[in-house]
Amino acid sequence: MARAAHLWRRAGFGLDAEQVERLTVEGAQAGVRRLVRNAIEAGEPPRPSWADLSRPPRSASAAQRREYEEANRLGQREAREHLVLEALGARHPGSPLRERLALLWHSVIPVDGSATGGRSHRVHEYWSVLRRNALGRYDAIVREVGLTQAMLVYLNGNQNRSGQPNENYARELLELFTMGITDLSGAPNYTQQDITELSRALTGWTVSGTLLEAEFVDRRFDDSDKTVFGVSGPLDYDGAIDVIFSARRRPIAEYVASRLYREFVHDTPNTQVVAELADVLEGADFVVMDAVVALLSSAHFFSDGVMGSKIKGALEHSVGIVATLAPSDPLPHAQRTIRNGGEAGQSPFNPPDVSGWDTGRRWLDTSTLPARWLNSDDLIGRSTLAQDFVRSLPDPFDPYAVVADSAQILVAVPISDADGGQALEILLAGIPDYEWDPTAATAPGRIRSMLRFLARLPEFQLV
C-alpha cells in the first residue's frame, strides 16, 4: 500500500484512495503503464472559444474592443482554471501524469504571462504544445515551443533578424532548455560562437498582431552559411534544432533525465540512475514516455531514501489538498487553488525568471511556508469538504481510526505518536472517545481543526 501511495503522489497530485488500492493490486510496472495509458487516452480538452480570438481591426468600434479585452481577460483566467481542473482529473479521472509532466516542462521551458500581451490565444498555444507533447518526443516540445508567439515575444525571437541577430533565445535554448552549460563530467556543452551562429539560424520568425500563429518573413532570415556544433550550411530554424539534437545527443539526454529525476525522485540527482535514464532516452529517440515508465517502475524509485523525501511544489501542495478532499467535485475550488498556489510561490504562466521555479528547500521560506499553512486552512475550511472526507473513511465512527487514516492519506511519511495523540485530542475536544459521532452538529468544526493541524505538520510538506 505504501509503495502504491508513493507512486500516485509522485505521478499525480494528492492521494486518491481508490487509485492506490488499484495500484496495490496491479504492482509497479503494470500500474505505471496504466497511468501512462490513461494520460495518453485523456487526449486534448475541448478548444475554448478564446483560443481563436484575434485582435479587432483598426476600424472596430470601442464596444468591440472592450468585448475583445473582456474575452481575453476571461481566457487568461480560464487557462489557469483548465490547467488545474485537468490536474484534478475533472475531465478524465486517473490521468494526472500528463499535467504533472506539462507543469515540469513549463518550468524547464517557461514563458512569462507578460509575453502574451494579454492575449489568451498565446497562453493556449503555449500550454497546448507542452500538454500535447508531454509524454512524447522532447525534441518536438523544444521545436514547437520556440515558435509559439509567447516564446518569440518572451525571449525576443521576434526581434531576431538578418544583420541584427538577437542571441537571447539561442542562449537559453542551449543553457536551460536542452543541455545545460556543462555535461555530467563538467565539460562545457557549447561555446559563445555556437550561440552566435545559432542565433543567426533562428532568424526570420516574427509575431503579427492580427495572426494567431508565428509568421516567417523571408527578408528577416539570414540565409548565409552558419556553423553550429561543427555542422555548416544555410541552416534555418528546423535545421538548427536537428543539429542540436544530433550533435549534442548525449548531453541533452543527460539533462532531460536529470530534470525528470528531480521531478519524480529527488532534488539531488543520482548520477548513475540519471546516466541509465539518459540511455533510455537516447535509445527511444527522446520519447519521454519510455523514460518515465523506466523511472517510475524502478527499484530506486521505491527505495527508502526516496519515499517521502521531496518537498512539494507550491501548486502541487495546493492542488493536492483539493485532489485528496474533493476528488469528485473540484470545479468550485479551482480558482481558490490557483490563488493559493500563487501566494505560496507558483502561479502558472508567471515564473520568477527564465530558469523556471526552484525546487527542494527553496520552496519554503519565512513567507511561503506561512502562506501554505493559511492556504491549507482555507481549503480545508471550505463548505463540507472536511466532513465529507472523514465520512468517506473506512470507519468514521472510530476516532482513533479517523486520525490514523487521515494521517496516512494526507501525509506521505508516518507522523509521531505525539502528533497523532494531539490530533486525537483536537478531534475529540474533551469528549470521551465513545461519544465521538461524525454526524454530530459539532463534528464538522472539530474535523476541520484536526485536518488543519495535520496539514501544518512539517511532514505534510513532503511527498
RAQUI-V7967 format. One record per backbone hydrogen bond with DSSP energy under -1.0 kcal/mol. CO is the residue of the C=O (numbers start at 1). NH is the residue of the N-H. If there is no record, write none. Layout:
co=<CO/CO>
nh=<NH/NH>
This chain:
co=<1/2/3/4/5/6/7/8/16/17/18/19/20/21/22/23/27/28/29/30/31/32/33/34/35/36/37/38/40/48/49/50/57/61/62/63/64/65/66/67/68/69/70/71/72/73/74/75/76/77/78/79/80/81/82/83/84/85/86/96/97/98/99/100/101/102/103/104/105/112/113/114/116/119/120/121/122/123/124/125/126/127/128/129/133/135/136/137/138/139/140/141/142/144/145/148/149/150/151/152/153/156/157/160/161/164/167/168/169/170/171/172/172/174/174/181/183/187/191/192/193/194/195/196/197/198/200/204/206/215/217/218/220/226/228/231/233/233/236/237/238/239/240/241/242/243/244/248/249/250/251/252/253/254/255/256/257/258/259/260/261/261/270/271/272/273/274/275/276/277/278/279/280/281/282/286/287/288/289/290/291/292/293/295/300/303/303/306/310/313/314/315/316/317/318/319/320/321/322/330/331/333/334/335/336/337/338/339/340/341/342/347/349/353/359/360/361/365/367/368/369/370/371/372/373/374/375/376/377/379/382/384/385/386/387/388/390/395/398/399/400/401/402/403/404/405/406/407/416/417/418/419/420/421/422/423/424/425/428/432/433/437/440/442/443/444/445/446/447/448/449/450/451/454/457/458/459/461>
nh=<5/6/7/8/9/10/11/12/20/21/22/23/24/25/26/27/31/32/33/34/35/36/37/38/39/40/41/42/43/51/52/53/60/65/66/67/68/69/70/71/72/73/74/75/76/77/78/79/80/81/82/83/84/85/86/87/88/90/89/100/101/102/103/104/105/106/107/108/109/115/116/117/119/122/124/125/126/127/128/129/130/131/132/133/136/289/288/141/142/143/144/145/146/147/148/152/153/154/155/158/156/159/160/204/164/161/171/172/173/174/175/176/177/179/180/189/186/183/195/196/197/198/199/200/201/202/203/217/215/206/220/221/162/233/231/228/226/235/240/241/242/243/244/245/246/247/248/252/253/254/255/256/257/258/259/260/261/262/263/264/265/266/274/275/276/277/278/279/280/281/282/283/284/286/285/138/291/292/293/294/295/296/297/298/303/306/307/309/463/317/318/319/320/321/322/323/324/325/326/333/334/337/338/339/340/341/342/343/344/346/345/350/113/356/362/363/364/369/371/372/373/374/375/376/377/378/379/380/381/382/385/388/389/390/391/392/393/398/402/403/404/405/406/407/408/409/410/411/420/421/422/423/424/425/426/427/428/429/431/435/436/440/443/446/447/448/449/450/451/452/453/454/455/457/460/461/462/312>
